[in-house]
Amino acid sequence: MIHVYLDDYRACPKGFVLASNAEECKQLLDLESIDILSLDYDLGWNEPTGYEVVRHIVDTGRYPKQIYLHTSSIAGRMQMYHLLSTNGPADMKLFNGPMTDAVITEVASHFS
């Protein structure tokens, strides 16, 4: 089981696999079991957004165990949160914001 961090700009936390665009993230979702997924919304000018990834998750039913929305786009966060919260399984943990330092430290501690 892996942890995935979708972002085209921010540094990837230790212990996470970086997906720098929506297509990379969708491929990881299709091929791997994902524990923690942290999503950005804006992924570069004229590029598919994190919402495209969320639609892919809902369409395929391949839900990570935990999803964090670290985007600075308020509208994008609301859109992703709404689709996930209305379609996700009951055992999926959905966080309407970024990972806490404690979560990042915990993941990184397994990769020291």
DSSP file (Angstrom, degrees, kcal/mol; ACC not computed):
  #  RESIDUE AA STRUCTURE BP1 BP2  ACC     N-H-->O    O-->H-N    N-H-->O    O-->H-N    TCO  KAPPA ALPHA  PHI   PSI    X-CA   Y-CA   Z-CA
    1    1 A M              0   0    0      0, 0.0     2,-0.2     0, 0.0    33,-0.2   0.000 360.0 360.0 360.0 134.3    0.0    0.0    0.0
    2    2 A I  E     -a   34   0A   0     31,-2.4    33,-3.0    15,-0.0    34,-0.5  -0.695 360.0-129.0-117.6 168.7    1.4    3.4   -1.0
    3    3 A H  E     -     0   0A   0     12,-0.4    14,-2.9    -2,-0.2     2,-0.4  -0.953  25.2-157.8-114.6 137.8    0.8    7.1   -0.2
    4    4 A V  E     -ab  37  17A   0     32,-2.8    34,-2.5    -2,-0.4     2,-0.5  -0.954  10.4-165.0-125.5 137.5    0.3    9.5   -3.1
    5    5 A Y  E     -ab  38  18A   0     12,-2.7    14,-2.4    -2,-0.4     2,-0.7  -0.963   9.3-158.8-121.9 111.4    0.8   13.3   -3.2
    6    6 A L  E     +ab  39  19A   0     32,-2.9    34,-0.6    -2,-0.5     2,-0.3  -0.819  38.1 123.8 -94.7 113.9   -0.8   15.1   -6.2
    7    7 A D        -     0   0    0     12,-2.0    36,-0.1    -2,-0.7    -2,-0.1  -0.912  46.0-158.0-167.4 140.5    0.8   18.4   -6.8
    8    8 A D  S    S+     0   0    0     34,-0.4    12,-0.1    -2,-0.3    35,-0.1   0.460  95.9  19.9 -96.8  -3.0    2.6   20.2   -9.7
    9    9 A Y  S    S+     0   0    0      2,-0.1     3,-0.1    35,-0.0    -2,-0.1   0.674  99.2  81.6-133.8 -49.1    4.4   22.7   -7.5
   10   10 A R  S    S-     0   0    0      1,-0.1     2,-0.2     0, 0.0    -3,-0.1  -0.267  83.4 -97.8 -71.3 154.6    4.8   21.8   -3.8
   11   11 A A        -     0   0    0      1,-0.1    -1,-0.1    -3,-0.0    -2,-0.1  -0.474  39.0-116.2 -70.0 140.6    7.5   19.5   -2.5
   12   12 A C        -     0   0    0     -2,-0.2     3,-0.1    -3,-0.1     6,-0.1  -0.647  30.6-118.1 -80.1 128.8    6.4   15.9   -2.0
   13   13 A P    >   -     0   0    0      0, 0.0     3,-1.6     0, 0.0    -1,-0.1  -0.296  39.0 -88.7 -64.6 151.9    6.5   14.8    1.7
   14   14 A K  T 3  S+     0   0    0      1,-0.2     3,-0.1     3,-0.0    95,-0.1  -0.352 114.3  29.2 -60.5 136.0    8.8   11.9    2.6
   15   15 A G  T 3  S+     0   0    0      1,-0.3   -12,-0.4    96,-0.1     2,-0.3   0.394 100.3 104.7  93.4  -2.8    7.2    8.6    2.2
   16   16 A F    <   -     0   0    0     -3,-1.6     2,-0.5   -14,-0.1    -1,-0.3  -0.805  68.5-128.3-109.9 151.8    4.8    9.7   -0.5
   17   17 A V  E     -b    4   0A   0    -14,-2.9   -12,-2.7    -2,-0.3     2,-0.4  -0.872  30.6-129.6 -94.0 128.8    4.9    9.0   -4.3
   18   18 A L  E     -b    5   0A   0     -2,-0.5     2,-0.5   -14,-0.2   -12,-0.2  -0.662  21.6-173.1 -83.6 129.9    4.6   12.2   -6.2
   19   19 A A  E     -b    6   0A   0    -14,-2.4   -12,-2.0    -2,-0.4    -2,-0.0  -0.985   2.6-172.0-113.6 115.0    2.0   12.5   -9.0
   20   20 A S        +     0   0    0     -2,-0.5     2,-0.3   -14,-0.2    -1,-0.1   0.503  67.0  24.7 -91.3  -2.7    2.7   15.8  -10.7
   21   21 A N  S  > S-     0   0    0      1,-0.1     4,-1.8   -14,-0.0     5,-0.2  -0.962  85.7-101.5-151.3 170.2   -0.4   15.7  -13.0
   22   22 A A  H  > S+     0   0    0     26,-0.4     4,-2.6    -2,-0.3     5,-0.2   0.873 116.8  54.9 -63.1 -39.0   -3.8   14.2  -13.0
   23   23 A E  H  > S+     0   0    0      1,-0.2     4,-2.2     2,-0.2    -1,-0.2   0.920 107.6  49.0 -64.2 -44.1   -2.9   11.4  -15.5
   24   24 A E  H  > S+     0   0    0      1,-0.2     4,-2.1     2,-0.2    -1,-0.2   0.911 112.6  49.2 -59.2 -42.1    0.0   10.2  -13.3
   25   25 A C  H  X S+     0   0    0     -4,-1.8     4,-2.4     1,-0.2    -2,-0.2   0.909 109.6  50.5 -66.3 -42.5   -2.4   10.1  -10.3
   26   26 A K  H  X S+     0   0    0     -4,-2.6     4,-2.0     1,-0.2    -1,-0.2   0.885 109.2  52.3 -63.7 -37.8   -5.1    8.3  -12.2
   27   27 A Q  H  X S+     0   0    0     -4,-2.2     4,-1.9     2,-0.2    -1,-0.2   0.919 109.6  48.7 -63.7 -43.1   -2.5    5.6  -13.3
   28   28 A L  H  X S+     0   0    0     -4,-2.1     4,-2.6     1,-0.2    -2,-0.2   0.910 110.1  52.0 -62.4 -41.5   -1.4    5.1   -9.7
   29   29 A L  H  < S+     0   0    0     -4,-2.4    -1,-0.2     1,-0.2    -2,-0.2   0.877 112.3  46.3 -61.5 -37.5   -5.0    4.8   -8.6
   30   30 A D  H  < S+     0   0    0     -4,-2.0    -1,-0.2    -5,-0.2    -2,-0.2   0.823 123.0  32.9 -73.5 -31.6   -5.6    2.2  -11.2
   31   31 A L  H  < S+     0   0    0     -4,-1.9     2,-0.3    -5,-0.1    -2,-0.2   0.691 114.7  47.7-102.5 -21.5   -2.4    0.2  -10.5
   32   32 A E  S  < S-     0   0    0     -4,-2.6     2,-0.5    -5,-0.2     0, 0.0  -0.796  74.1-117.0-122.9 158.4   -1.8    0.5   -6.7
   33   33 A S        -     0   0    0     -2,-0.3   -31,-2.4    31,-0.0     2,-0.5  -0.867  38.8-153.4 -89.2 128.0   -3.6    0.2   -3.4
   34   34 A I  E     +a    2   0A   0     -2,-0.5    31,-1.5   -33,-0.2   -31,-0.2  -0.910  24.4 179.0-115.0 126.7   -3.5    3.7   -1.9
   35   35 A D  E    S+     0   0A   0    -33,-3.0    31,-2.8    -2,-0.5     2,-0.5   0.951  77.7  19.3 -81.5 -66.0   -3.6    4.4    1.8
   36   36 A I  E     - c   0  66A   0    -34,-0.5   -32,-2.8    29,-0.2     2,-0.4  -0.922  64.0-176.2-112.4 131.3   -3.3    8.2    1.9
   37   37 A L  E     -ac   4  67A   0     29,-2.2    31,-2.8    -2,-0.5     2,-0.5  -0.996   5.4-166.8-123.1 125.5   -4.0   10.4   -1.1
   38   38 A S  E     -ac   5  68A   0    -34,-2.5   -32,-2.9    -2,-0.4     2,-0.4  -0.964  15.5-156.0-114.4 123.5   -3.4   14.2   -0.8
   39   39 A L  E     -ac   6  69A   0     29,-2.9    31,-1.2    -2,-0.5    32,-0.9  -0.832  16.4-165.9-112.6 134.6   -4.9   16.2   -3.6
   40   40 A D        -     0   0    0    -34,-0.6     3,-0.1    -2,-0.4   -33,-0.0  -0.708  11.1-154.2 -96.4 160.3   -4.2   19.6   -5.1
   41   41 A Y  S    S+     0   0    0     -2,-0.3     9,-1.8     1,-0.2     2,-0.5   0.852  76.7  58.4-100.2 -58.4   -6.8   21.2   -7.4
   42   42 A D        +     0   0    0      7,-0.2   -34,-0.4     1,-0.1    -1,-0.2  -0.643  56.7 172.1 -79.6 121.0   -4.9   23.5   -9.7
   43   43 A L        -     0   0    0     -2,-0.5    -1,-0.1     1,-0.5   -21,-0.1  -0.046  57.8 -57.7-122.2  30.5   -2.3   21.5  -11.6
   44   44 A G  S >  S-     0   0    0      3,-0.1     3,-1.9   -23,-0.1    -1,-0.5  -0.147  78.9 -44.4 110.0 155.8   -1.0   24.1  -14.1
   45   45 A W  T 3  S-     0   0    0      1,-0.3    -3,-0.0    -3,-0.1     0, 0.0  -0.296 123.9  -5.1 -58.6 127.1   -2.4   26.2  -16.9
   46   46 A N  T 3  S+     0   0    0      1,-0.2    -1,-0.3    -2,-0.0     3,-0.0   0.714 104.1 128.2  63.1  24.0   -4.8   24.4  -19.2
   47   47 A E  S <  S-     0   0    0     -3,-1.9    -4,-0.3     1,-0.1    -1,-0.2  -0.781  70.3 -91.2-106.1 152.5   -4.1   21.1  -17.4
   48   48 A P        -     0   0    0      0, 0.0   -26,-0.4     0, 0.0    -5,-0.1  -0.296  49.9-131.3 -56.8 148.8   -6.7   18.7  -15.9
   49   49 A T    >>  -     0   0    0     -7,-0.1     3,-0.9   -28,-0.1     4,-0.9  -0.355  24.8 -94.9 -98.6 176.3   -7.5   19.5  -12.3
   50   50 A G  H 3> S+     0   0    0     -9,-1.8     4,-2.2     1,-0.2     5,-0.1   0.763 121.3  68.2 -60.5 -25.7   -7.7   17.4   -9.1
   51   51 A Y  H 3> S+     0   0    0    -10,-0.2     4,-2.7     1,-0.2    -1,-0.2   0.862  93.7  56.7 -63.4 -34.4  -11.4   17.3   -9.8
   52   52 A E  H <> S+     0   0    0     -3,-0.9     4,-1.9     2,-0.2    -1,-0.2   0.882 107.0  49.5 -62.4 -37.2  -10.7   15.1  -12.8
   53   53 A V  H  X S+     0   0    0     -4,-0.9     4,-2.4     2,-0.2    -2,-0.2   0.919 109.9  50.3 -66.1 -44.2   -8.9   12.7  -10.4
   54   54 A V  H  X S+     0   0    0     -4,-2.2     4,-2.5     1,-0.2    -2,-0.2   0.909 109.3  51.0 -62.0 -42.7  -11.8   12.7   -8.0
   55   55 A R  H  X S+     0   0    0     -4,-2.7     4,-2.9     1,-0.2    -1,-0.2   0.895 109.3  51.8 -60.7 -39.1  -14.2   11.9  -10.9
   56   56 A H  H  X S+     0   0    0     -4,-1.9     4,-2.4     2,-0.2     6,-0.3   0.911 108.5  50.8 -63.3 -42.5  -11.9    9.0  -11.9
   57   57 A I  H  X>S+     0   0    0     -4,-2.4     4,-2.1     2,-0.2     5,-0.7   0.944 114.1  43.7 -59.2 -48.8  -12.0    7.7   -8.3
   58   58 A V  H  <5S+     0   0    0     -4,-2.5    -2,-0.2     1,-0.2    -1,-0.2   0.914 114.6  49.6 -64.9 -43.3  -15.8    7.8   -8.2
   59   59 A D  H  <5S+     0   0    0     -4,-2.9    -1,-0.2     1,-0.2    -2,-0.2   0.867 120.5  34.8 -64.9 -37.1  -16.1    6.3  -11.7
   60   60 A T  H  <5S-     0   0    0     -4,-2.4    -1,-0.2    -5,-0.2    -2,-0.2   0.684  97.3-133.5 -92.1 -19.6  -13.8    3.4  -11.0
   61   61 A G  T  <5 +     0   0    0     -4,-2.1     2,-1.3    -5,-0.3    -3,-0.2   0.654  60.1 137.8  74.1  14.8  -14.7    2.9   -7.4
   62   62 A R      < +     0   0    0     -5,-0.7    -1,-0.2    -6,-0.3    -2,-0.1  -0.662  31.3 177.8 -95.8  80.5  -11.0    2.7   -6.4
   63   63 A Y        -     0   0    0     -2,-1.3   -29,-0.1    -3,-0.1     4,-0.0  -0.681  25.5-131.5 -88.6 131.1  -11.1    4.8   -3.3
   64   64 A P        -     0   0    0      0, 0.0   -29,-0.2     0, 0.0   -28,-0.1  -0.310  25.8-115.3 -65.5 164.4   -8.0    5.3   -1.1
   65   65 A K  S    S+     0   0    0    -31,-1.5    28,-2.9   -30,-0.3     2,-0.4   0.883  99.3  20.7 -70.0 -37.5   -8.5    4.7    2.6
   66   66 A Q  E     -cd  36  93A   0    -31,-2.8   -29,-2.2    26,-0.2     2,-0.4  -0.995  67.0-168.0-134.8 138.4   -7.8    8.4    3.4
   67   67 A I  E     -cd  37  94A   0     26,-2.7    28,-2.9    -2,-0.4     2,-0.4  -0.992   2.6-172.3-129.8 128.1   -8.1   11.5    1.3
   68   68 A Y  E     -cd  38  95A   0    -31,-2.8   -29,-2.9    -2,-0.4     2,-0.7  -0.895  16.0-146.2-113.0 146.7   -6.8   15.0    2.2
   69   69 A L  E     +c   39   0A   0     28,-1.4   -29,-0.2    26,-1.1   -31,-0.1  -0.858  24.9 167.2-114.7  94.4   -7.5   18.1    0.1
   70   70 A H        +     0   0    0    -31,-1.2   -30,-0.2    -2,-0.7    -1,-0.1   0.361  32.1 127.7 -91.6   7.0   -4.4   20.3    0.4
   71   71 A T        -     0   0    0    -32,-0.9   -31,-0.1     1,-0.1    -2,-0.1  -0.231  56.5-145.7 -63.6 149.7   -5.4   22.7   -2.4
   72   72 A S  S    S+     0   0    0    -30,-0.1     2,-0.8     5,-0.0    -1,-0.1   0.474  74.6 101.9 -91.0  -4.0   -5.4   26.5   -1.8
   73   73 A S     >  -     0   0    0      1,-0.2     4,-2.6     2,-0.1     5,-0.2  -0.723  55.6-167.0 -82.5 109.7   -8.4   26.7   -4.2
   74   74 A I  H  > S+     0   0    0     -2,-0.8     4,-2.4     2,-0.2    -1,-0.2   0.927  88.9  46.4 -63.9 -45.3  -11.5   27.1   -2.1
   75   75 A A  H  > S+     0   0    0      1,-0.2     4,-2.2     2,-0.2    -1,-0.2   0.907 113.7  49.1 -64.1 -41.8  -13.9   26.5   -4.9
   76   76 A G  H  > S+     0   0    0      2,-0.2     4,-2.5     1,-0.2     5,-0.2   0.904 110.7  50.2 -64.0 -41.9  -11.8   23.5   -6.1
   77   77 A R  H  X S+     0   0    0     -4,-2.6     4,-2.9     1,-0.2     5,-0.2   0.922 110.8  49.4 -61.9 -44.8  -11.7   22.0   -2.6
   78   78 A M  H  X S+     0   0    0     -4,-2.4     4,-2.4     1,-0.2    -2,-0.2   0.909 111.7  49.0 -61.8 -42.5  -15.5   22.4   -2.2
   79   79 A Q  H  X S+     0   0    0     -4,-2.2     4,-1.9     2,-0.2    -2,-0.2   0.931 115.3  42.9 -63.1 -48.0  -16.1   20.7   -5.5
   80   80 A M  H  X S+     0   0    0     -4,-2.5     4,-2.4     2,-0.2     5,-0.2   0.922 114.6  50.4 -65.7 -44.3  -13.8   17.7   -4.8
   81   81 A Y  H  X S+     0   0    0     -4,-2.9     4,-3.2    -5,-0.2     5,-0.3   0.918 109.7  50.9 -60.5 -44.8  -15.1   17.4   -1.2
   82   82 A H  H  X S+     0   0    0     -4,-2.4     4,-1.8    -5,-0.2    -1,-0.2   0.936 111.8  45.8 -60.8 -48.0  -18.8   17.4   -2.3
   83   83 A L  H  X S+     0   0    0     -4,-1.9     4,-0.8     1,-0.2    -1,-0.2   0.909 118.0  43.4 -64.0 -41.6  -18.3   14.7   -5.0
   84   84 A L  H  X S+     0   0    0     -4,-2.4     4,-2.9     1,-0.2     3,-0.5   0.914 113.2  50.3 -69.7 -42.4  -16.2   12.5   -2.6
   85   85 A S  H  < S+     0   0    0     -4,-3.2    -1,-0.2     1,-0.2    -2,-0.2   0.801 114.0  44.8 -69.5 -27.6  -18.5   12.9    0.4
   86   86 A T  H  < S+     0   0    0     -4,-1.8    -1,-0.2    -5,-0.3    -2,-0.2   0.627 127.5  26.8 -89.9 -13.1  -21.6   12.1   -1.5
   87   87 A N  H  < S+     0   0    0     -4,-0.8    -2,-0.2    -3,-0.5    -3,-0.2   0.596  93.1 105.2-122.1 -17.4  -20.2    9.0   -3.3
   88   88 A G  S  < S-     0   0    0     -4,-2.9     6,-0.0    -5,-0.2   -30,-0.0  -0.238  75.2 -98.6 -71.2 155.5  -17.4    7.6   -1.1
   89   89 A P    >   -     0   0    0      0, 0.0     3,-1.5     0, 0.0    -1,-0.1  -0.317  33.7-111.6 -68.4 157.1  -17.7    4.5    1.0
   90   90 A A  T 3  S+     0   0    0      1,-0.3    -2,-0.1     3,-0.0     0, 0.0   0.775 114.9  55.1 -62.1 -28.4  -18.5    4.8    4.6
   91   91 A D  T 3  S+     0   0    0      2,-0.1     2,-0.3     0, 0.0    -1,-0.3   0.505  83.6 102.6 -88.3  -2.2  -15.1    3.6    5.7
   92   92 A M    <   -     0   0    0     -3,-1.5     2,-0.6   -26,-0.1   -26,-0.2  -0.640  68.0-139.1 -78.9 135.1  -13.1    6.1    3.7
   93   93 A K  E     -d   66   0A   0    -28,-2.9   -26,-2.7    -2,-0.3     2,-0.5  -0.865  20.1-169.5 -97.4 122.4  -11.8    9.0    5.7
   94   94 A L  E     -d   67   0A   0     -2,-0.6     2,-0.5   -28,-0.2   -26,-0.2  -0.952   3.6-166.7-116.9 126.1  -12.2   12.4    4.0
   95   95 A F  E     -d   68   0A   0    -28,-2.9     2,-1.6    -2,-0.5   -26,-1.1  -0.953  17.6-146.3-117.5 125.9  -10.5   15.5    5.3
   96   96 A N  S    S+     0   0    0     -2,-0.5   -28,-0.1   -28,-0.2   -19,-0.0  -0.358  80.0  27.7 -87.2  56.5  -11.4   19.0    4.0
   97   97 A G  S    S-     0   0    0     -2,-1.6   -28,-1.4   -20,-0.0   -27,-0.2  -0.963  98.7 -50.7 171.5-178.3   -7.9   20.3    4.3
   98   98 A P        -     0   0    0      0, 0.0   -29,-0.1     0, 0.0     2,-0.1  -0.213  63.4 -85.7 -75.1 165.6   -4.2   19.4    4.3
   99   99 A M        -     0   0    0      1,-0.1     2,-0.1   -31,-0.1   -61,-0.0  -0.374  47.0-115.5 -64.3 146.7   -2.5   16.7    6.3
  100  100 A T     >  -     0   0    0      1,-0.1     4,-2.1    -3,-0.1     3,-0.2  -0.402  24.5-109.4 -77.2 162.5   -1.4   17.6    9.8
  101  101 A D  H  > S+     0   0    0      1,-0.2     4,-2.7     2,-0.2     5,-0.2   0.855 120.3  59.2 -58.8 -34.8    2.3   17.7   10.7
  102  102 A A  H  > S+     0   0    0      2,-0.2     4,-2.3     1,-0.2    -1,-0.2   0.900 105.8  46.6 -63.6 -40.9    1.6   14.6   12.8
  103  103 A V  H  > S+     0   0    0     -3,-0.2     4,-2.4     2,-0.2     5,-0.2   0.932 113.7  48.1 -65.9 -45.8    0.4   12.6    9.8
  104  104 A I  H  X S+     0   0    0     -4,-2.1     4,-2.4     1,-0.2    -2,-0.2   0.908 113.7  47.3 -61.8 -42.9    3.3   13.7    7.7
  105  105 A T  H  X S+     0   0    0     -4,-2.7     4,-2.0     2,-0.2    -1,-0.2   0.898 110.6  52.2 -65.4 -41.7    5.8   12.9   10.5
  106  106 A E  H  X S+     0   0    0     -4,-2.3     4,-0.6    -5,-0.2    -2,-0.2   0.925 112.3  44.5 -61.8 -46.2    4.1    9.5   11.0
  107  107 A V  H >< S+     0   0    0     -4,-2.4     3,-1.3     1,-0.2     4,-0.2   0.940 113.5  50.6 -63.3 -47.2    4.4    8.5    7.4
  108  108 A A  H >< S+     0   0    0     -4,-2.4     3,-1.9     1,-0.3    -1,-0.2   0.822  99.4  66.0 -61.5 -31.9    8.0    9.8    7.1
  109  109 A S  H >< S+     0   0    0     -4,-2.0     3,-0.7     1,-0.3    -1,-0.3   0.748  95.8  57.2 -64.8 -22.7    9.0    7.8   10.2
  110  110 A H  T << S+     0   0    0     -3,-1.3    -1,-0.3    -4,-0.6    -2,-0.2   0.507 107.4  48.9 -83.5  -4.4    8.3    4.5    8.3
  111  111 A F  T <         0   0    0     -3,-1.9    -1,-0.2    -4,-0.2    -2,-0.2   0.053 360.0 360.0-123.1  23.2   10.8    5.6    5.6
  112  112 A S    <         0   0    0     -3,-0.7    -1,-0.1   -98,-0.1    -2,-0.1   0.465 360.0 360.0 -78.9 360.0   13.8    6.6    7.7
